[in-house]
Amino acid sequence: MSSGEVTSSSSTARVPAGSGIMRSGRAIRGNRAGRIATPLLLFCCLVAALCGVVSADEGEYVPVWSLGANGPVSSVAITHDGATIVASAGSTVYLLDQQGNVLWQNPVGSRVNGVGISPEGSRIGVAADKLYLYNRDGDLLWAVKTGFIYRSVDLSSNGAYVAAGCDNGAVYIFDKNKKQLWDYDMGTDSYDLAISENGRRIAIGCDNQGVYLLNSRQGESWSYGTGRLVRGIDLTPDGRFVAAGSVDRCLYLSTGEGEHLWKYPVEEAVSSAALTNEADRVFAAAGKTIHVLDRTGARVQEIGLAGRAESVAVTPDGSFLVVGGGEGDRSIRLFTDDPDLVETWNPPEALIDETEQPDEAAVDVIVSPAPENTGKDTGEVSAAAQEVPMTSRVFGWVENILSLLFKPQDDFLA
């Protein structure tokens, strides 16, 4: 599939909570995007950006806590209310609460490729050598083996539908009782997928450079091609927006009907993507950075890690952001866009086993623009929020304007 091409067709033993992880926490102070039609409007957007019309505090994420893991955190997921987080490192699955306490951890038989949690947190899915389904207490409800490796998993409300992608090109949907309801042959490996809250829409990123949207009752609805394989996919709960991150170093945003809105170039391959309701905020994990964009494709913030940014997930309202760090970082981090909320918390410190503490001092938070955030925290977690130089702001906006001018082929719409 060439770039821009679009096709259309109408019980395990539970380990005591906390082992294998080291926590570092502290209290911290701290519509639809339309395509720009004329050069004049583009110029107005650029002038507005340079004049500081956008509030510096809007959409700014600050760190809440960090947990060191025993390996790269390959996948993370969070409930809609932000109360529960699931993450994987190596062959172990962790369930955490909002304060960073480890509720339980379970090892599985092989490396975990993906995790998912139902919106309300009652069911947890794990993609590995088998597809595993747990309840919130950590009890294994069932496991399915196909002879192929599961790469990704996501769940609809109450775990009514469990969607999973395999390295044989198949996408499966099971009900909460393990019954296979549906399968679809993608014809290529699927790397990531996301399912809507009602289970009717499934977005998939594939090895053949494609982004696909499936209707669970009819099959493929639409697809388009990127420059390289697609590792990151997310879907708003209502299925109205799709974010895709590709190894071609671009983040893409489309509507659930297949209309392309923009693509945003970054410096590294995108390993994970996430977005909030109405695509008000769109996230990409690329290299050592989490890129935060608004619905127009304008940069809001960049969050730098000590090592590779492996995975990212966000609550639909955007209030909580969870990040999984890969090599050089190996951590699970929680961020919030409401600094006042953190002051009401006093996260307990927990040292488990001898897991090395992540390098907190290397965490940088850059907001664009940020005239008021020039100080640096001196605690265990350092968040350097600083003003972006004028030249960088100009370059960033010009880059985004060029991205907004990206025009897919005429047959992009489904």
C-alpha positions as CSV (number, residue, x, y, z in Angstrom):
1,M,0.0,0.0,0.0
2,S,1.5,3.3,-1.0
3,S,1.5,6.4,1.2
4,G,-1.8,8.1,1.0
5,E,-3.6,5.2,-0.7
6,V,-7.0,4.6,0.6
7,T,-9.3,1.7,0.1
8,S,-13.0,1.5,1.1
9,S,-15.4,-1.3,1.6
10,S,-18.9,-0.6,2.5
11,S,-5.9,-19.3,37.4
12,T,-2.5,-18.0,37.9
13,A,-0.7,-17.7,41.2
14,R,-0.9,-14.1,42.4
15,V,2.4,-12.5,43.5
16,P,2.2,-10.2,46.5
17,A,1.5,-6.6,45.4
18,G,4.6,-4.6,44.6
19,S,7.5,-6.9,43.9
20,G,9.7,-6.0,41.0
21,I,8.8,-2.3,41.2
22,M,10.3,0.7,42.9
23,R,8.3,3.8,43.5
24,S,9.4,7.4,43.6
25,G,6.6,9.8,44.5
26,R,6.0,13.2,46.0
27,A,3.4,16.0,46.1
28,I,4.0,18.5,43.4
29,R,2.9,22.2,43.1
30,G,2.8,23.3,40.6
31,N,-14.9,21.8,15.8
32,R,-13.4,19.1,14.5
33,A,-10.3,20.6,13.0
34,G,-11.2,22.0,9.6
35,R,-8.6,22.1,6.9
36,I,-7.2,25.6,6.5
37,A,-8.6,26.9,3.2
38,T,-6.6,30.0,2.4
39,P,-3.1,31.5,2.9
40,L,-4.7,34.4,4.7
41,L,-6.2,32.1,7.4
42,L,-2.9,30.3,7.7
43,F,-1.2,33.6,8.2
44,C,-3.7,34.5,10.9
45,C,-3.1,31.3,12.7
46,L,0.7,32.0,12.7
47,V,0.3,35.5,13.9
48,A,-2.0,34.3,16.7
49,A,0.6,31.8,17.8
50,L,3.4,34.3,17.9
51,C,1.3,36.8,19.8
52,G,0.7,34.4,22.6
53,V,-3.0,34.0,22.2
54,V,-2.9,30.5,23.4
55,S,-2.7,30.3,27.2
56,A,0.6,28.9,28.5
57,D,-1.1,26.8,31.2
58,E,-3.7,25.2,28.9
59,G,-3.0,21.5,28.5
60,E,0.2,21.5,30.6
61,Y,0.9,18.1,32.1
62,V,3.0,17.9,35.3
63,P,4.4,14.7,36.8
64,V,2.6,13.0,39.8
65,W,4.6,9.9,40.5
66,S,7.0,7.4,38.9
67,L,7.6,3.7,39.4
68,G,10.7,1.9,38.4
69,A,10.1,-1.3,36.5
70,N,12.2,-4.4,36.0
71,G,12.2,-4.0,32.2
72,P,10.9,-1.8,29.4
73,V,7.3,-0.9,29.9
74,S,5.9,-2.2,26.6
75,S,2.3,-1.3,27.1
76,V,0.0,0.8,29.4
77,A,-3.7,1.5,29.7
78,I,-5.9,3.5,32.0
79,T,-9.6,3.5,32.9
80,H,-11.8,6.3,31.9
81,D,-11.9,7.8,35.4
82,G,-8.1,7.5,35.8
83,A,-8.6,5.4,38.9
84,T,-6.8,2.2,37.6
85,I,-3.8,1.7,35.5
86,V,-2.5,-1.5,33.9
87,A,1.0,-1.9,32.6
88,S,3.4,-4.6,31.4
89,A,7.1,-5.1,31.7
90,G,8.8,-8.2,30.3
91,S,6.4,-11.1,31.1
92,T,4.7,-9.4,34.0
93,V,1.4,-7.5,34.2
94,Y,0.9,-4.8,36.9
95,L,-2.3,-3.3,38.2
96,L,-1.9,0.1,39.9
97,D,-4.3,2.6,41.5
98,Q,-4.3,6.3,40.9
99,Q,-1.8,6.9,43.7
100,G,0.7,4.5,42.3
101,N,0.1,1.6,44.7
102,V,0.6,-1.8,43.1
103,L,-2.7,-3.7,43.6
104,W,-1.4,-6.9,42.1
105,Q,1.0,-8.3,39.6
106,N,0.8,-11.5,37.6
107,P,3.5,-13.2,35.5
108,V,2.4,-14.8,32.2
109,G,4.1,-17.5,30.1
110,S,6.0,-15.2,27.8
111,R,6.7,-11.6,26.9
112,V,3.7,-9.3,27.1
113,N,3.1,-7.4,23.9
114,G,0.0,-5.4,24.9
115,V,-2.4,-4.8,27.7
116,G,-5.9,-3.3,27.8
117,I,-8.5,-2.5,30.4
118,S,-12.3,-2.0,30.1
119,P,-13.4,1.6,30.5
120,E,-14.7,1.1,34.1
121,G,-11.9,-1.3,35.1
122,S,-13.7,-4.6,35.7
123,R,-11.7,-6.6,33.1
124,I,-8.0,-6.6,32.1
125,G,-6.8,-8.1,28.8
126,V,-3.2,-9.3,28.1
127,A,-1.8,-10.1,24.7
128,A,1.2,-12.5,24.8
129,D,1.7,-16.1,23.7
130,K,-2.0,-16.4,24.7
131,L,-4.8,-14.0,25.1
132,Y,-5.5,-13.6,28.9
133,L,-8.5,-12.1,30.6
134,Y,-8.4,-11.1,34.3
135,N,-10.8,-9.5,36.7
136,R,-9.9,-6.5,38.8
137,D,-8.9,-8.7,41.7
138,G,-6.2,-10.4,39.5
139,D,-8.0,-13.7,39.0
140,L,-7.5,-15.3,35.7
141,L,-10.9,-15.8,34.0
142,W,-9.8,-17.5,30.8
143,A,-7.0,-17.8,28.3
144,V,-7.1,-18.5,24.6
145,K,-4.3,-20.0,22.5
146,T,-4.3,-20.0,18.7
147,G,-0.7,-21.1,17.9
148,F,0.2,-17.5,17.0
149,I,1.4,-14.6,19.1
150,Y,-1.1,-12.0,20.2
151,R,0.3,-8.5,19.7
152,S,-2.5,-6.2,20.9
153,V,-5.7,-6.2,22.9
154,D,-8.4,-3.7,23.9
155,L,-11.8,-4.0,25.6
156,S,-15.2,-2.4,25.3
157,S,-17.4,-1.4,28.3
158,N,-17.6,-4.0,31.0
159,G,-15.4,-6.3,28.9
160,A,-18.4,-7.2,26.8
161,Y,-16.1,-7.4,23.8
162,V,-12.4,-8.3,23.8
163,A,-10.6,-7.4,20.6
164,A,-7.2,-8.9,19.9
165,G,-4.7,-8.9,17.0
166,C,-2.4,-11.8,16.1
167,D,0.9,-12.0,14.1
168,N,-0.9,-14.2,11.6
169,G,-2.9,-11.3,10.3
170,A,-6.1,-12.1,12.1
171,V,-8.2,-9.9,14.4
172,Y,-10.5,-11.6,16.8
173,I,-13.5,-10.5,19.0
174,F,-14.4,-12.6,22.0
175,D,-17.2,-12.0,24.5
176,K,-16.4,-11.9,28.3
177,N,-17.1,-15.6,28.5
178,K,-14.5,-16.6,26.0
179,K,-16.8,-17.2,23.1
180,Q,-15.4,-16.1,19.7
181,L,-17.9,-13.8,18.1
182,W,-16.0,-12.7,15.0
183,D,-12.7,-12.7,13.2
184,Y,-11.3,-10.9,10.3
185,D,-8.2,-11.6,8.2
186,M,-6.2,-8.4,7.7
187,G,-3.7,-10.2,5.3
188,T,-0.8,-8.6,7.3
189,D,0.5,-8.5,10.9
190,S,-1.4,-6.1,13.1
191,Y,0.7,-4.2,15.6
192,D,-1.9,-2.3,17.6
193,L,-5.6,-1.9,17.8
194,A,-8.3,0.0,19.7
195,I,-12.0,-0.7,20.1
196,S,-14.8,1.8,20.7
197,E,-16.8,1.9,24.0
198,N,-19.8,0.1,22.4
199,G,-17.5,-2.4,20.6
200,R,-18.7,-1.5,17.1
201,R,-15.6,0.1,15.7
202,I,-12.0,-1.2,15.7
203,A,-9.0,0.8,14.6
204,I,-5.9,-1.2,13.6
205,G,-2.3,-0.3,12.7
206,C,-0.6,-2.9,10.5
207,D,2.8,-4.0,9.2
208,N,1.8,-3.1,5.6
209,Q,1.9,0.6,6.5
210,G,-1.9,0.7,6.7
211,V,-4.4,2.2,9.1
212,Y,-7.7,0.4,9.1
213,L,-11.1,0.9,10.6
214,L,-13.3,-2.1,10.9
215,N,-17.0,-2.4,11.7
216,S,-17.5,-5.4,13.9
217,R,-20.6,-6.3,11.9
218,Q,-19.5,-5.6,8.4
219,G,-15.7,-5.8,8.2
220,E,-13.5,-3.1,6.7
221,S,-14.9,0.4,6.5
222,W,-11.9,2.3,5.2
223,S,-8.1,2.4,5.3
224,Y,-5.2,4.5,4.3
225,G,-1.5,4.1,3.9
226,T,1.4,5.7,5.8
227,G,5.1,5.7,4.9
228,R,6.0,2.7,7.2
229,L,4.5,0.2,9.5
230,V,2.0,1.5,12.1
231,R,2.8,0.8,15.8
232,G,0.5,3.1,17.6
233,I,-3.3,3.4,17.3
234,D,-6.1,4.9,19.5
235,L,-9.8,5.6,19.1
236,T,-12.0,7.9,21.0
237,P,-14.6,6.1,23.1
238,D,-17.4,7.1,20.6
239,G,-15.3,6.1,17.6
240,R,-15.4,9.5,16.1
241,F,-11.6,10.1,15.9
242,V,-8.6,7.9,15.1
243,A,-5.0,8.7,16.0
244,A,-2.2,6.6,14.3
245,G,1.5,6.7,14.9
246,S,3.9,5.3,12.2
247,V,7.5,4.4,12.0
248,D,7.6,6.9,9.2
249,R,8.0,9.5,12.0
250,C,4.5,11.0,11.6
251,L,1.4,11.2,13.8
252,Y,-1.9,11.1,11.9
253,L,-5.4,12.2,12.9
254,S,-8.5,11.1,11.0
255,T,-12.2,11.1,11.7
256,G,-14.1,7.8,12.3
257,E,-15.6,8.2,8.9
258,G,-12.3,8.2,7.2
259,E,-11.6,11.9,6.6
260,H,-8.0,12.8,7.1
261,L,-7.4,15.9,9.2
262,W,-3.7,16.2,9.5
263,K,-0.3,14.5,9.9
264,Y,2.4,15.8,12.2
265,P,6.1,15.0,11.6
266,V,8.3,14.2,14.6
267,E,12.0,13.4,14.8
268,E,11.7,9.7,15.7
269,A,9.5,6.7,14.9
270,V,6.2,6.8,16.7
271,S,5.8,3.8,19.0
272,S,2.5,4.6,20.6
273,A,-0.4,7.0,20.2
274,A,-3.3,8.2,22.3
275,L,-6.1,10.9,22.2
276,T,-8.8,12.4,24.3
277,N,-12.5,13.0,23.6
278,E,-13.1,15.0,20.5
279,A,-9.3,14.7,19.8
280,D,-8.8,17.9,22.0
281,R,-5.4,16.4,22.8
282,V,-3.4,13.9,20.7
283,F,-0.3,12.2,22.0
284,A,2.6,10.5,20.4
285,A,5.5,8.5,22.1
286,A,8.5,8.9,19.8
287,G,12.2,8.6,20.8
288,K,12.6,10.0,24.3
289,T,9.7,12.4,23.9
290,I,5.9,12.5,24.4
291,H,4.5,15.0,22.0
292,V,1.2,16.7,22.9
293,L,-0.8,18.3,20.2
294,D,-4.2,19.9,20.0
295,R,-7.0,19.1,17.5
296,T,-5.6,21.4,14.8
297,G,-2.2,19.6,15.0
298,A,-0.5,22.5,16.8
299,R,2.1,21.6,19.4
300,V,1.0,22.1,23.0
301,Q,3.8,20.5,25.0
302,E,6.7,18.1,24.8
303,I,7.6,15.8,27.7
304,G,11.1,14.4,27.7
305,L,12.2,11.1,29.4
306,A,15.6,9.8,30.4
307,G,15.2,7.0,27.9
308,R,12.9,5.7,25.2
309,A,9.2,6.6,25.4
310,E,7.6,3.2,24.8
311,S,3.9,3.5,25.5
312,V,1.3,6.1,26.3
313,A,-2.4,6.2,27.4
314,V,-4.8,9.0,28.5
315,T,-8.2,9.3,30.1
316,P,-10.9,10.5,27.7
317,D,-11.2,13.8,29.5
318,G,-7.4,14.3,29.4
319,S,-7.0,14.7,33.1
320,F,-4.5,11.9,33.5
321,L,-1.7,10.7,31.2
322,V,0.3,7.5,31.8
323,V,3.6,6.9,30.1
324,G,5.7,3.7,29.9
325,G,9.4,4.1,29.6
326,G,11.6,1.8,27.6
327,E,15.4,1.2,27.6
328,G,17.1,4.0,29.5
329,D,14.1,4.8,31.5
330,R,12.2,1.6,32.5
331,S,9.4,3.4,34.4
332,I,5.7,3.9,34.7
333,R,4.9,7.5,35.1
334,L,1.6,9.4,35.8
335,F,1.0,13.0,34.8
336,T,-1.9,15.3,35.3
337,D,-3.1,18.5,33.7
338,D,-4.5,19.6,37.1
339,P,-1.5,20.5,39.4
340,D,-3.8,21.5,42.3
341,L,-5.2,17.9,42.4
342,V,-1.7,16.5,43.3
343,E,-1.5,18.7,46.4
344,T,-4.3,16.7,48.0
345,W,-2.3,13.5,47.7
346,N,0.6,12.2,49.7
347,P,1.7,9.1,47.8
348,P,3.5,6.6,50.0
349,E,7.0,5.6,49.1
350,A,7.4,1.9,48.3
351,L,10.7,0.1,47.6
352,I,10.2,-3.4,46.2
353,D,13.0,-5.8,45.5
354,E,16.1,-4.1,44.1
355,T,14.7,-2.5,41.0
356,E,16.8,0.5,40.0
357,Q,15.2,3.8,40.5
358,P,14.5,5.7,37.2
359,D,16.4,8.8,36.5
360,E,13.9,11.4,37.5
361,A,16.2,14.3,36.9
362,A,16.1,13.8,33.2
363,V,12.3,14.3,32.9
364,D,11.7,17.6,31.1
365,V,8.4,19.2,30.5
366,I,8.3,21.9,27.8
367,V,5.1,23.8,27.1
368,S,4.6,25.8,23.9
369,P,4.3,28.7,24.5
370,A,5.3,28.9,28.2
371,P,6.1,32.4,29.4
372,E,5.4,31.7,33.0
373,N,7.1,28.3,33.5
374,T,10.8,28.9,33.8
375,G,11.6,27.5,37.2
376,K,12.9,24.0,37.9
377,D,11.7,21.7,40.7
378,T,14.4,20.6,43.1
379,G,12.6,17.4,44.3
380,E,13.2,13.8,43.2
381,V,11.1,14.5,40.1
382,S,12.4,17.5,38.1
383,A,10.0,19.1,35.7
384,A,11.6,21.9,33.8
385,A,8.8,24.0,32.2
386,Q,10.4,26.7,30.2
387,E,9.6,29.2,27.5
388,V,10.2,28.0,23.9
389,P,12.4,30.4,21.9
390,M,10.7,32.5,19.3
391,T,12.6,30.8,16.5
392,S,11.5,27.4,17.6
393,R,7.9,28.5,17.9
394,V,8.0,29.9,14.4
395,F,9.6,26.7,13.1
396,G,7.0,24.6,14.9
397,W,4.0,26.5,13.6
398,V,5.3,26.6,10.0
399,E,5.9,22.8,10.3
400,N,2.3,22.3,11.5
401,I,0.9,24.5,8.8
402,L,2.6,22.4,6.2
403,S,1.2,19.3,7.9
404,L,-2.3,20.9,7.7
405,L,-1.8,21.3,4.0
406,F,-1.3,17.6,3.6
407,K,-3.9,16.4,1.0
408,P,-4.7,12.7,0.7
409,Q,-5.8,11.2,-2.6
410,D,-9.3,12.0,-3.8
411,D,-10.6,8.6,-2.8
412,F,-9.6,9.0,0.9
413,L,-13.2,9.1,2.2
414,A,-14.9,5.7,2.8
